Amino acid sequence: MTNDSEWGIVIYGGSGLNTVRVGNVTVGAPRGALVLIAGPDVIESERHCLRHAERMRAIADRVGVPFIFKCSYDKANRSSHRSFRGPGWRKGLPILAKVRQEVGVPVLSDVHTPEEIAPAAEVLDVMQVPAFLCRQTDFVMAVAKTGRVVNVKKGQFLAPWDMRNVVEKVVAAGNRRILLTERGASFGYNNLVSDLRSLPILRELGYPVIYDATHSVQLPGGLGDRSGGQRQFVIGLARAGVAMGCDGLFLEVHEDPDHAPCDGPNMLPLRQLETLLRQVTAIRAAVRQTDRPRRGRS
């Protein structure tokens, strides 16, 4: 472990971190594996969703990485009303339930309105609060009251230490099953930047931290009526995030990003996933070995 800054930051390990159980996956265990949260940005069809979940689970199993499947049934935060949003919760939740049952993996999706919270909680293992909604007190607390694991995306407009208030809202609602996800910060117009210092700073709040390496390269509204992205930087940022001490990676992954109906420019091609996972697990092992306390060292 390291502890060498004004924040008292611990890169790996530390007894103050709450571990979070998601189905058969444990996030934040002191010596646990890096967790993968991945899937297409949005549900395109049942067949498409199942195919991606099956292929990604096979890759994760080969590499030895615990896997949570993510896919949105509705992308409400769109640049334009003409943008593809997905099938909606009434049609989308049964598809995610089928993935959960047939592929045998926990599932995550984001929720956007109060009316969908209860039905989503019947299906989802992880309820995700979108970045733009992370300060909406009533909404955050309503999601937390379901008792499901809550993954809160840090707003692009927040400093990492501002997330303490969000965590306190979730805890006040009676839920300590919390994940915090960094997805970049607004940097001028139509641009995001990743300040990787935020990963260990967020971790000081006491809950596992996930790094979203794909939304971090998004260019919000950069193509006028839709967002652009810089996919070429995903792999490098993912490797850097793991070296900096995140507990898991969040990746938008698609077999054909160039023809995806939503967020294609910032999605990782599925064919690159296994190589990336092998790289980041090796990085995680190397950093942990370096951080291991040595006897006789002050």
FIKOL-107224 format. One line per 5 residues: number of its first residue (from 0); their letters; for each residue x, y negated, z of N, C-alpha, C, O. Coordinates in pm, whole numbers, padded with zeros to 5 digits. Each point is the difference from the previous one (the first is absolute). Example, Ala and Ser with C-alpha at 12.3 -4.5 7.8 and 13.67 -1.06 7.14 Angstrom:
! FIKOL-107224
0) as) 01319/00569/00780/-00089/-00119/00000/00090/-00120/00000/00104/00002/00066  -00139/-00107/-00138/00082/-00119/00006/-00077/-00109/00073/00051/-00111/00017
//
This chain:
! FIKOL-107224
0) mtnds) 00084/00120/00000/-00084/-00120/00000/00087/-00124/00000/00114/00003/00045  -00169/-00112/-00095/00068/-00127/00009/-00089/-00098/00075/-00122/00011/-00001  00186/-00104/00066/-00074/-00099/00075/00089/-00123/00006/00065/-00026/00101  -00063/-00051/-00210/00105/-00099/-00011/-00050/-00134/-00052/00072/-00069/-00072  -00194/00030/00108/-00048/-00130/-00046/-00080/-00066/00109/-00029/00060/00104
5) ewgiv) -00007/-00186/-00128/-00079/-00074/00098/-00137/00063/00021/-00065/-00025/00102  00021/00108/-00199/-00130/00065/00014/00010/00131/00077/-00103/00059/00032  00223/-00013/-00002/00016/00130/00064/-00049/00111/-00089/-00064/00094/00046  00094/-00105/-00174/-00059/00090/-00099/00066/00137/00006/00123/00012/00001  -00205/00092/00003/00047/00137/-00010/-00035/00051/-00139/-00117/00003/-00038
10) iyggs) 00218/00037/-00038/-00025/00043/-00137/-00072/00134/-00004/-00104/00012/-00065  00156/00088/00133/-00066/00130/00008/-00008/00042/00146/00083/-00038/00082  -00187/00117/-00053/-00013/00051/00136/-00061/-00104/00091/-00059/-00097/-00046  00075/00117/00176/-00056/-00093/00096/-00123/00058/00066/-00091/00047/-00069  00086/-00050/00201/-00110/00063/00073/-00124/-00086/00003/-00106/00047/00042
15) glntv) 00115/-00176/-00086/-00114/-00088/00009/-00097/00010/-00116/-00101/-00070/-00002  00129/00156/-00096/-00085/00010/-00118/-00110/00103/00020/00027/00113/00038  -00152/-00155/-00065/-00112/00093/00004/00000/00086/-00126/00002/-00054/-00110  -00003/00184/00124/-00015/00085/-00117/-00149/00011/-00034/-00086/-00009/00087  00059/00027/-00215/-00138/00005/-00048/-00020/00130/-00077/00076/00031/-00092
20) rvgnv) -00178/00043/00130/-00030/00127/-00066/-00109/-00022/-00105/-00106/-00056/00030  00133/00100/-00153/-00096/-00009/-00109/-00016/00141/-00055/00084/00045/-00078  -00190/00025/00117/-00014/00139/-00039/00118/00080/00050/00027/00004/00120  00045/00060/-00213/00118/00077/00038/00130/-00080/-00017/00109/00056/00003  -00122/-00187/-00020/00115/-00087/-00021/00021/-00087/00123/-00094/-00060/00052
25) tvgap) 00219/00053/-00004/00035/-00088/00110/00085/-00114/-00052/00103/00023/-00064  -00145/-00145/00092/00072/-00119/-00047/00067/-00066/00120/-00065/-00027/00102  00194/00000/-00114/00071/-00073/00105/00066/00086/00105/00048/-00053/00100  -00044/00185/-00120/00069/00086/00096/00148/-00038/00003/00059/-00025/-00105  00003/00022/00225/00139/-00046/00012/00096/00068/-00096/00088/-00065/-00056
30) rgalv) -00103/00195/00037/00088/00072/-00092/-00079/00062/-00114/00044/00096/-00063  -00162/-00152/00036/-00087/00057/-00102/00040/-00038/-00140/00089/-00082/-00022  -00157/00142/-00073/00029/-00024/-00141/-00063/-00130/-00048/-00099/-00048/00057  00157/-00009/-00160/-00061/-00113/-00069/-00132/00047/-00060/-00007/00109/-00057  -00097/-00191/00069/-00133/00036/-00049/-00026/-00072/-00132/00035/-00116/-00017
35) liagp) -00097/00187/-00076/-00038/-00057/-00129/-00150/-00024/-00004/-00079/00092/00020  00039/-00217/-00047/-00139/-00035/-00030/-00002/-00042/-00146/00057/-00103/-00035  -00122/00181/-00050/00014/-00027/-00143/-00121/00049/-00078/-00073/00090/00042  00053/-00153/-00157/-00106/00039/-00091/-00026/-00111/-00100/00060/-00107/00010  -00149/00130/-00105/-00036/-00106/-00094/-00066/-00117/00072/-00055/00016/00109
40) dvies) 00059/-00130/-00171/-00057/-00119/00063/-00149/00016/00025/-00050/-00039/00105  -00021/00096/-00202/-00146/00006/00008/-00049/00131/-00061/00064/00056/-00089  -00177/-00008/00137/-00060/00121/-00055/-00045/-00027/-00144/-00080/-00090/-00026  00131/00170/-00065/-00041/-00011/-00141/-00104/00107/-00035/-00092/-00025/-00078  00107/00144/00138/-00097/00107/-00015/00034/00105/00105/00109/-00002/00058
45) erhcl) -00201/00093/-00034/00027/00108/00097/00117/00085/-00048/00090/00033/00077  -00091/00004/-00203/00106/00085/-00054/00136/-00068/00010/00099/00063/00037  -00095/-00190/-00071/00124/-00078/00006/00053/-00005/00144/00120/00016/00023  -00208/-00038/00070/00037/-00010/00141/00055/00133/00052/00104/00004/00065  -00174/00103/-00093/00044/00132/00046/00134/00039/-00063/00086/00056/00067
50) rhaer) -00069/-00085/-00195/00125/00034/-00068/00119/-00073/00063/00105/00060/00023  -00122/-00187/00003/00110/-00075/00061/00028/00049/00142/00116/00014/00039  -00220/00012/00038/00021/00048/00138/00072/00134/00001/00091/00020/00080  -00130/00070/-00168/00063/00132/-00006/00147/-00010/-00039/00086/00064/00061  -00057/-00146/-00162/00139/-00013/-00046/00087/-00069/00105/00115/00039/00020
55) mraia) -00169/-00138/00045/00079/-00070/00102/00020/00086/00125/00106/-00005/00062  -00207/00084/-00026/00020/00089/00113/00109/00103/-00032/00083/00030/00086  -00082/00023/-00207/00103/00097/-00038/00139/-00062/00008/00094/00064/00048  -00080/-00188/-00093/00129/-00068/00007/00040/-00023/00145/00114/00028/00038  -00207/-00078/00043/00030/-00027/00141/00039/00128/00073/00090/-00001/00083
60) drvgv) -00158/00111/-00114/00032/00128/00063/00141/00046/-00037/00073/00051/00085  -00036/-00068/-00211/00135/00041/-00042/00108/-00080/00072/00105/00055/00036  -00130/-00182/-00016/00100/-00086/00064/-00007/00008/00152/00096/-00035/00069  -00208/00081/-00016/-00016/00009/00145/-00046/-00131/00063/00042/-00034/00111  -00128/-00039/-00184/-00050/-00129/00048/-00149/00012/00030/-00076/00039/-00089
65) pfifk) 00032/-00072/00210/-00144/00000/00030/-00072/-00100/-00090/00052/-00108/-00028  -00172/00145/-00017/-00067/-00076/-00106/-00143/-00034/00038/-00076/00085/00046  00041/-00214/-00066/-00137/-00049/00013/-00040/-00057/-00136/00070/-00085/-00054  -00181/00132/00000/-00044/-00047/-00130/-00079/-00129/00013/-00091/-00009/00083  00125/-00092/-00164/-00074/-00125/00001/-00058/-00028/-00138/00064/00024/-00103
70) csydk) -00184/-00074/00102/-00062/-00044/-00123/-00122/-00083/00038/-00075/00038/00090  00056/-00150/-00157/-00109/-00090/00036/-00126/00035/-00078/00005/00023/-00121  -00118/-00019/00191/-00127/00019/-00069/-00054/-00133/-00053/-00087/-00002/-00087  00139/-00108/00142/-00039/-00132/-00049/00115/-00097/00022/00052/-00010/00111  -00012/-00060/-00214/00102/-00105/00011/-00071/-00135/-00005/-00015/-00060/-00107
75) anrss) -00027/00014/00224/-00080/-00123/00006/00085/-00125/-00021/-00049/-00102/-00049  00177/00110/00086/00088/-00117/-00012/00061/-00005/-00140/00116/00034/-00020  -00196/-00075/-00076/00045/-00005/-00139/00016/-00144/-00047/-00065/-00091/00052  00152/00072/-00150/00020/-00133/-00056/-00124/-00050/-00071/-00032/-00119/00008  -00040/00209/-00077/-00114/-00039/-00081/-00119/00093/00026/00018/00116/00036
80) hrsfr) -00138/-00168/-00055/-00118/00084/00016/-00008/00104/-00111/-00077/00096/00011  00156/-00112/-00115/00002/00097/-00110/00097/00116/00026/00000/00098/-00074  00080/-00109/00178/00100/00104/00029/-00066/00130/00043/-00107/00000/00062  00172/00111/-00095/-00049/00132/00041/00012/00014/00150/00105/-00029/00058  -00213/00074/00007/00000/00011/00146/-00012/00142/00052/00027/00024/00117
85) gpgwr) -00065/00070/-00200/-00022/00136/00048/-00147/00031/00015/-00084/-00085/-00031  00050/00207/00078/-00139/00044/00002/-00083/-00054/00116/-00122/00015/00000  00187/-00078/00099/-00074/-00044/00119/-00005/00110/00105/00031/00116/-00029  -00072/-00152/00150/00010/00097/00110/-00100/00114/-00012/00030/00112/00042  -00147/-00138/-00096/-00101/00107/-00008/00044/00115/-00092/-00026/00116/00030
90) kglpi) 00093/-00148/-00140/00050/00103/-00089/00144/00041/00033/00040/00114/-00023  00035/-00207/00078/00142/00027/00024/00029/00084/00124/00091/00082/-00001  -00167/-00103/00106/00027/00074/00123/-00016/00152/-00019/00082/00075/00053  -00185/-00026/-00125/-00008/00144/-00024/00121/00055/-00075/00040/00115/00022  00019/-00195/-00110/00121/00044/-00071/00116/00014/00097/00074/00098/-00007
95) lakvr) -00057/-00194/00096/00108/00008/00099/-00025/00115/00097/00095/00063/00046  -00221/-00036/-00013/-00031/00114/00086/00041/00130/-00068/00048/00093/00065  -00067/-00085/-00196/00038/00120/-00075/00152/00015/-00003/00051/00111/00013  00021/-00221/-00030/00147/00004/00006/00044/00054/00135/00086/00087/00009  -00144/-00140/00095/00035/00040/00137/-00020/00150/00021/00083/00067/00060
100) qevgv) -00196/-00016/-00112/-00034/00140/00020/00079/00093/-00091/00054/00100/00045  -00046/-00133/-00173/00060/00092/-00096/00152/-00007/-00004/00066/00103/-00018  -00010/-00222/00034/00145/-00013/-00004/00060/00017/00139/00118/00034/00014  -00199/-00057/00089/00047/00022/00137/00093/-00106/00053/00096/00031/00071  -00123/-00157/-00106/00083/-00111/00048/-00089/-00106/00062/-00117/-00013/-00039
105) pvlsd) 00169/-00064/00135/-00076/-00115/00052/-00018/-00103/-00110/00081/-00008/-00093  -00188/-00072/00104/-00028/-00100/-00103/-00015/-00139/00061/-00046/-00016/00113  00086/-00083/-00191/-00005/-00142/00040/-00065/-00080/-00111/00023/00026/-00118  -00105/-00122/00157/-00051/-00099/-00095/-00025/-00129/00076/-00015/00000/00122  00010/-00111/-00197/-00029/-00127/00064/-00150/-00023/00004/-00075/00047/-00086
110) vhtpe) 00032/-00121/00188/-00141/-00037/00016/-00009/-00152/-00008/00093/-00070/00039  -00205/00020/-00090/-00010/-00143/-00025/-00122/-00068/00062/00001/-00121/00022  -00106/00199/00006/-00122/-00061/00051/-00051/00079/00120/00028/00119/00012  -00103/-00186/00079/-00052/00070/00118/-00087/00121/-00034/00004/00099/00072  -00082/-00106/-00181/-00093/00108/-00031/00069/00131/-00035/-00059/00107/00017
115) eiapa) 00183/-00114/-00064/00068/00124/-00040/00083/00061/00110/00053/00110/-00018  -00039/-00177/00132/00088/00049/00106/-00046/00135/00053/00080/00094/00008  -00208/-00082/00028/-00050/00126/00058/00010/00117/-00098/00053/00104/00038  -00101/-00116/-00161/00015/00114/-00093/00145/00032/-00031/00034/00116/-00019  00052/-00218/00011/00141/00027/-00026/00064/00076/00114/00084/00087/-00023
120) aevld) -00124/-00119/00145/00056/00069/00118/-00038/00147/00004/00067/00080/00066  -00175/-00042/-00135/-00040/00140/-00006/00094/00083/-00088/00005/00122/00013  00068/-00188/-00102/00083/00070/-00098/00149/-00026/00023/00080/00094/-00004  -00042/-00219/00026/00140/-00038/00000/00072/00037/00129/-00056/-00010/00109  00179/00053/-00124/00086/00020/00116/00063/-00132/00043/00027/-00022/00118
125) vmqvp) -00003/-00066/-00215/00059/-00131/00027/-00087/-00106/-00066/-00027/00004/-00120  -00017/-00100/00201/-00077/-00115/-00049/00098/-00115/-00019/00068/-00040/00095  -00060/-00013/-00215/00096/-00106/-00027/-00067/-00137/-00005/-00097/-00021/-00072  00152/-00071/00151/-00044/-00139/-00004/00086/-00074/-00103/00121/-00010/00019  -00180/-00040/-00128/00079/-00068/-00103/00069/-00124/00054/-00043/-00060/00099
130) aflcr) 00152/00022/-00165/00080/-00113/00045/-00083/-00128/00013/00015/-00074/00097  -00102/00049/-00194/-00078/-00124/00003/-00104/-00001/00113/-00054/-00106/00031  00025/00221/00029/-00100/00007/00106/00061/00022/00138/-00074/00018/00097  00204/-00019/-00087/00063/00039/00127/-00024/-00099/00113/00024/00033/00116  -00071/-00155/-00146/-00029/-00098/00105/-00150/-00012/00028/-00040/-00081/00083
135) qtdfv) -00041/00160/-00151/-00145/-00007/00020/-00036/00079/00125/-00016/00122/-00005  00003/-00192/00116/-00009/00064/00132/-00111/00103/00009/00025/00115/00037  -00148/-00153/-00070/-00113/00092/00013/00020/00124/-00087/-00031/00112/00042  00082/-00132/-00162/00020/00112/-00092/00108/00094/00053/-00019/00121/00002  00133/-00176/00040/00109/00083/00051/-00046/00081/00121/00031/00119/00011
140) mavak) -00104/-00183/00079/-00044/00071/00120/-00107/00104/-00032/-00005/00104/00066  -00079/-00130/-00166/-00099/00100/-00039/00067/00123/-00059/-00041/00113/00029  00143/-00132/-00110/00076/00114/-00054/00066/00077/00114/-00003/00123/00002  00062/-00195/00092/00068/00065/00112/-00095/00083/00085/00039/00104/00051  -00162/-00150/-00036/-00096/00070/00086/-00043/00135/-00056/-00063/00078/00072
145) tgrvv) 00094/-00049/-00197/-00032/00133/-00054/00084/00108/00066/-00038/00118/-00001  00152/-00156/00059/00090/00099/00060/00094/00064/-00099/00089/00076/00039  -00106/-00104/-00166/00092/00052/-00101/00134/-00073/00009/00009/-00109/00058  00093/00169/-00116/00127/-00071/-00012/-00023/-00124/-00085/-00066/00006/-00104  00120/-00118/00147/-00016/-00127/-00070/00136/-00043/-00056/00095/-00021/00075
150) nvkkg) -00088/00009/-00206/00120/-00053/-00064/-00029/-00145/-00039/-00085/-00025/-00085  00156/-00068/00146/-00022/-00142/-00029/00111/-00049/-00091/00118/00004/00035  -00155/-00050/-00153/00096/-00064/-00090/00027/-00142/00053/-00093/-00078/00022  00220/00046/-00004/00035/-00136/00043/-00030/-00097/-00113/00044/00018/-00113  -00120/-00123/00146/-00032/-00100/-00100/00123/-00065/-00060/00100/-00022/00069
155) qflap) -00107/-00008/-00198/00112/-00065/-00067/00030/-00137/00058/00106/-00057/-00024  -00199/00006/00101/00008/-00135/00057/00043/00001/00147/00002/-00106/00063  00032/00223/-00008/00034/00011/00141/00148/00030/00021/00063/00069/-00080  -00010/-00122/00188/00131/00042/00049/-00016/00134/00071/-00109/00028/00050  00212/00054/-00044/-00016/00130/00065/-00043/-00010/00146/-00077/00084/00047
160) wdmrn) 00125/-00186/00025/-00038/-00012/00141/-00145/-00042/00018/-00058/00018/00108  -00004/-00076/-00214/-00142/-00034/00008/-00088/00124/00008/-00116/-00009/00042  00169/00123/-00080/-00078/00123/00004/-00028/00048/00142/-00082/00089/00020  00149/-00146/00078/-00030/00034/00139/-00147/-00028/00031/-00064/00079/00070  00012/-00189/-00121/-00141/-00033/00025/-00093/00102/-00063/-00103/00034/00058
165) vvekv) 00139/00015/-00175/-00082/00100/-00068/00003/00131/00080/-00104/00062/00021  00222/-00022/00022/00012/00121/00082/-00085/-00012/00126/-00067/00096/00039  00070/-00212/00024/-00077/-00018/00122/-00150/00011/-00024/-00074/00045/00087  00028/-00086/-00205/-00142/00015/-00034/-00037/00148/-00012/-00105/00042/00050  00189/00035/-00115/-00028/00143/-00016/00000/00069/00136/-00088/00081/00029
170) vaagn) 00185/-00113/00054/00009/00060/00133/-00119/-00043/00085/-00054/00082/00075  00011/-00208/-00085/-00115/-00048/00077/-00128/00073/-00039/-00093/00009/00079  00090/00043/-00201/-00115/00078/-00046/00008/00145/00046/-00088/00080/-00033  00193/-00045/00108/00012/00134/00055/00076/00098/-00086/-00016/00121/00015  00100/-00170/-00106/00069/00088/-00093/00149/-00030/00003/00042/-00114/-00022
175) rrill) 00038/00216/00048/00146/-00014/-00005/00061/00086/-00111/00120/00024/-00002  -00204/00022/-00088/00048/00079/-00114/00024/-00096/-00116/-00083/-00014/-00090  00198/-00052/00094/00027/-00114/-00087/00124/00024/-00084/00102/00048/00049  -00112/-00082/-00177/00115/-00009/-00090/00004/-00143/-00053/-00104/-00061/-00025  00225/00008/00008/00017/-00134/-00053/00079/00009/-00130/00106/00062/-00005
180) terga) -00158/-00124/-00100/00064/00010/-00131/00044/-00136/-00051/-00078/-00095/-00007  00207/00088/-00028/00059/-00118/-00063/-00015/00011/-00151/00034/00102/-00059  -00085/-00208/-00002/-00022/00003/-00145/00048/-00127/-00069/-00050/-00036/-00107  00147/-00032/00168/00056/-00119/-00061/-00067/-00127/00048/-00110/00003/00055  00178/-00115/-00076/-00050/-00131/00043/-00007/-00092/-00121/00084/00008/-00090
185) sfgyn) -00183/-00096/00088/-00015/-00095/-00108/00124/-00088/-00010/00050/-00051/00100  -00001/00034/-00222/00123/-00076/-00023/-00022/-00086/-00123/00037/00039/-00111  -00098/-00156/00131/-00036/-00082/-00114/-00124/00055/-00069/-00073/00081/00057  00051/-00125/-00179/-00118/00042/-00075/00022/00135/-00068/00106/00026/-00058  -00208/00061/00067/00000/00128/-00072/00122/00086/00031/00049/00072/-00087
190) nlvsd) 00001/-00079/00209/00121/00077/00031/-00002/00044/00145/-00055/-00069/00087  00116/00184/-00062/00020/00052/00135/00147/00029/00019/00072/00024/-00097  -00029/-00027/00221/00137/00039/00032/-00004/00089/00124/-00084/-00019/00089  00173/00115/-00083/00009/00088/00116/00112/-00047/00091/00117/00000/-00038  -00154/-00040/00158/00099/-00030/00105/00007/00125/00086/-00085/00021/00087
195) lrslp) 00186/00062/-00110/00005/00130/00067/00029/-00010/00149/-00009/00099/00071  00043/-00220/-00022/00009/-00019/00144/-00135/00025/00067/-00006/00034/00119  -00102/-00051/-00196/-00133/00015/00059/-00027/00143/00045/-00082/00020/00089  00149/00079/-00147/-00027/00139/00036/00037/00029/00146/-00085/00047/00075  00208/-00074/-00033/00028/00022/00142/-00069/-00099/00092/-00029/00033/00115
200) ilrel) 00001/-00154/-00163/-00074/-00096/00084/-00142/00052/00025/-00048/-00004/00113  -00019/00052/-00218/-00133/00059/00017/00005/00121/00094/-00091/00021/00080  00196/00057/-00092/00012/00122/00082/00011/-00034/00149/-00036/00082/00085  00085/-00202/-00054/00007/-00044/00138/-00138/-00014/00064/-00011/-00005/00122  -00094/-00002/-00203/-00136/-00008/00053/-00046/00133/00056/-00105/00006/00065
205) gypvi) 00181/00101/-00089/-00027/00127/00066/-00071/00105/-00082/-00042/00103/00052  00027/-00129/-00182/-00073/00093/-00085/00079/00030/-00127/00082/-00082/-00042  -00106/00199/-00020/00075/00035/-00121/-00019/-00102/-00111/-00107/-00059/-00015  00213/00040/-00063/00001/-00099/-00106/00019/00069/-00135/00089/00084/-00016  -00172/-00120/-00077/00004/00054/-00136/00046/-00112/-00094/-00038/-00116/00017
210) ydath) 00118/00152/-00116/00042/-00099/-00099/-00065/00031/-00134/00019/00108/-00056  -00097/-00203/00006/-00067/00012/-00130/00092/-00058/-00106/00002/-00121/-00023  00075/00208/-00040/00100/-00046/-00097/-00059/-00033/-00135/00067/-00062/-00083  -00191/00100/00058/-00060/-00027/-00130/-00078/-00131/-00001/00015/-00080/-00092  -00099/00056/00194/-00067/-00130/00005/00099/-00114/00026/-00030/-00116/-00029
215) svqlp) 00146/00149/00083/00100/-00103/00026/00061/-00057/-00128/00060/-00107/00002  -00075/00179/-00113/00051/-00052/-00128/-00113/-00052/-00089/00022/-00030/-00117  -00140/00021/00174/-00113/-00055/-00075/00021/-00149/-00024/00061/-00069/00082  -00112/00020/-00194/-00003/-00143/-00030/-00147/-00040/-00002/-00064/00005/-00105  00010/-00046/00220/-00145/-00023/00012/-00051/-00103/-00101/00047/-00113/-00004
220) gglgd) -00144/00154/-00076/-00056/-00089/-00101/00098/-00039/-00107/-00025/-00095/-00075  00137/00166/00066/00107/-00040/-00089/-00031/00013/-00148/00070/-00057/-00084  -00175/00134/00050/-00038/00015/-00141/-00129/-00074/-00031/-00070/00031/-00097  00040/-00129/00180/-00119/-00082/-00023/-00124/00058/00063/-00040/-00044/00108  -00022/00143/-00172/-00121/00060/00055/00029/00131/00071/-00093/00072/00038
225) rsggq) 00222/-00041/-00018/00039/00119/00074/00143/-00017/00050/00072/-00091/-00042  -00032/00178/00132/00134/-00010/00058/00103/00069/-00087/-00027/00101/-00065  00147/-00156/00066/00113/00065/-00064/00082/00074/00104/-00045/00021/00112  00164/00018/-00149/00085/00070/00093/00138/00024/-00058/00022/-00013/-00120  00071/00048/00208/00138/00027/-00039/00038/00140/00046/00074/00019/00097
230) rqfvi) -00127/00078/-00168/00015/00140/00036/00146/00042/00013/00031/00092/00076  00059/-00157/-00148/00140/00040/00000/00068/-00016/00136/00108/00054/00023  -00172/-00128/00068/00061/-00023/00131/-00055/00092/00109/00048/-00004/00113  -00149/00087/-00145/-00063/00084/00102/00100/00095/00066/00006/00008/00122  00071/00063/-00203/00091/00101/00055/00105/-00063/00092/00025/00051/00109
235) glara) 00034/-00160/-00152/00101/-00066/00082/-00056/-00051/00131/00063/00015/00105  -00182/-00075/-00111/-00060/-00050/00123/-00041/00113/00093/00014/-00012/00122  -00065/00122/-00178/-00036/00114/00083/00122/00055/00074/-00007/00031/00119  00118/-00020/-00189/00122/00048/00064/00045/-00096/00110/00042/00043/00108  -00050/-00174/-00136/00040/-00099/00100/-00092/00002/00122/00046/-00013/00113
240) gvamg) -00176/00029/-00136/-00095/00004/00110/00023/00118/00093/-00011/-00014/00122  00044/00128/-00180/00029/00118/00083/00129/-00021/00078/00008/00036/00117  00092/-00094/-00180/00125/-00030/00071/-00023/-00096/00114/00070/00004/00101  -00169/-00092/-00115/-00028/-00100/00102/-00085/00056/00114/-00013/-00065/00103  -00043/00183/-00121/-00063/00066/00115/-00149/00017/-00001/-00059/00015/00107
245) cdglf) -00006/-00016/-00224/-00144/00024/-00001/-00030/00147/00033/00086/00087/-00015  -00207/-00062/00060/-00042/00136/00036/-00065/00072/-00117/-00017/00122/00004  -00019/-00197/-00106/-00062/00062/-00117/00003/-00094/-00117/00018/-00121/00015  -00037/00178/-00133/-00009/-00077/-00124/-00142/00006/-00054/-00063/00106/00000  00014/-00219/-00046/-00128/-00010/-00067/00031/-00029/-00147/00066/-00099/-00032
250) levhe) -00112/00187/-00057/00033/-00014/-00141/-00124/00020/-00086/-00073/00099/00014  00049/-00193/-00103/-00100/00020/-00104/00068/00082/-00109/00100/-00044/-00057  -00154/00162/00026/00064/00093/-00093/-00102/00043/-00105/-00115/00029/00032  00158/-00026/-00157/-00092/00033/-00110/00077/00073/-00108/00116/-00030/-00026  -00182/00128/-00036/00067/00077/-00105/00026/-00083/-00126/00088/00033/-00079
255) dpdha) -00164/-00139/00061/00016/-00085/-00119/-00032/-00145/00037/-00105/-00051/-00039  00193/-00015/00115/-00030/-00135/00049/-00032/-00102/-00110/-00080/-00091/00022  00140/00106/-00138/-00022/-00097/-00107/-00144/00001/-00051/-00044/-00096/-00064  -00027/00204/00092/-00139/00006/-00044/-00096/00011/00119/-00117/00036/-00017  00164/-00067/00136/-00086/00000/00118/-00094/-00121/-00006/00041/-00107/-00047
260) pcdgp) -00164/00121/00094/-00095/-00112/-00009/00023/-00109/00103/-00063/-00106/-00006  00152/00130/00101/00018/-00095/00109/00142/00010/00056/00046/00110/00033  00024/-00222/-00021/00132/-00008/00064/00108/00086/-00066/00098/00036/00066  -00114/-00004/-00193/00101/00080/-00068/00141/-00058/00005/00095/00077/00017  -00077/-00210/-00031/00135/-00055/-00005/00083/00020/00127/00122/-00009/-00004
265) nmlpl) -00188/00036/00117/00077/00020/00122/-00004/00144/00053/00045/00027/00111  -00100/00066/-00192/-00007/00139/00046/00121/00081/-00044/00057/-00022/-00106  -00019/00118/00192/00110/00090/-00029/-00047/00114/-00089/-00101/00063/00031  00170/-00034/-00140/-00037/00117/-00081/00015/00129/00082/00099/00017/00072  -00195/00071/-00083/00001/00124/00076/00127/00081/-00024/00048/00068/00091
270) rqlet) 00006/-00073/-00211/00119/00080/-00033/00122/-00044/00081/00098/00075/00010  -00101/-00194/00048/00113/-00050/00078/-00013/00027/00149/00093/-00027/00077  -00208/00079/-00035/-00027/00012/00144/00095/00095/00070/00053/-00033/00106  -00030/00152/-00162/00081/00098/00071/00143/-00049/00018/00058/00015/00108  00000/-00073/-00211/00136/-00051/00012/00008/-00108/00108/00094/-00001/00080
275) llrqv) -00192/-00089/-00078/-00001/-00106/00102/-00011/00060/00140/00071/-00043/00091  -00159/00140/-00073/-00016/00060/00134/00129/00068/00046/00035/-00008/00117  00034/00073/-00208/00127/00063/00039/00104/-00106/00038/00079/00020/00092  -00080/-00130/-00162/00093/-00108/00032/-00030/-00060/00138/00091/-00018/00081  -00218/-00012/-00055/-00031/-00069/00126/00012/00093/00121/00033/-00046/00109
280) taira) -00058/00175/-00127/00020/00090/00114/00149/00013/00031/00037/00013/00117  00047/-00017/-00219/00145/00003/00024/00046/-00129/00068/00084/00003/00089  -00140/-00117/-00131/00034/-00128/00063/-00043/00000/00146/00075/-00044/00087  -00194/00092/-00061/-00050/00003/00138/00090/00086/00088/00032/-00038/00113  00008/00153/-00163/00088/00089/00077/00134/-00066/00026/00054/00011/00110
285) avrqt) 00001/-00079/-00210/00130/-00065/00016/-00006/-00113/00101/00090/-00014/00082  -00196/-00067/-00088/-00012/-00111/00094/-00019/00051/00142/00058/-00054/00094  -00137/00157/-00079/-00021/00056/00134/00130/00057/00058/00027/-00014/00119  00051/00078/-00205/00129/00053/00045/00091/-00113/00047/00068/00013/00102  -00067/-00122/-00177/00083/-00115/00036/-00048/-00066/00129/00081/-00047/00079
290) drprr) -00214/00044/-00058/-00056/-00066/00116/00003/00084/00127/-00030/-00050/00108  00067/00177/-00121/-00001/00087/00118/00100/-00051/00103/00115/-00027/-00034  -00157/00013/00161/00092/-00049/00104/00121/00092/00015/-00014/00123/-00007  00130/-00180/00028/00122/00077/00019/00043/-00005/00146/-00006/-00105/00065  00050/00218/-00016/00045/00006/00140/00122/-00088/00021/00091/-00003/-00083
295) grs) -00090/-00066/00194/00115/-00079/00036/00005/-00134/-00069/00095/-00077/00018  -00200/00048/-00100/-00001/-00127/-00072/-00084/-00100/00078/-00114/00030/00036  00168/-00147/-00010/-00073/-00100/00077/-00099/-00074/-00087/-00071/-00088/00049
//
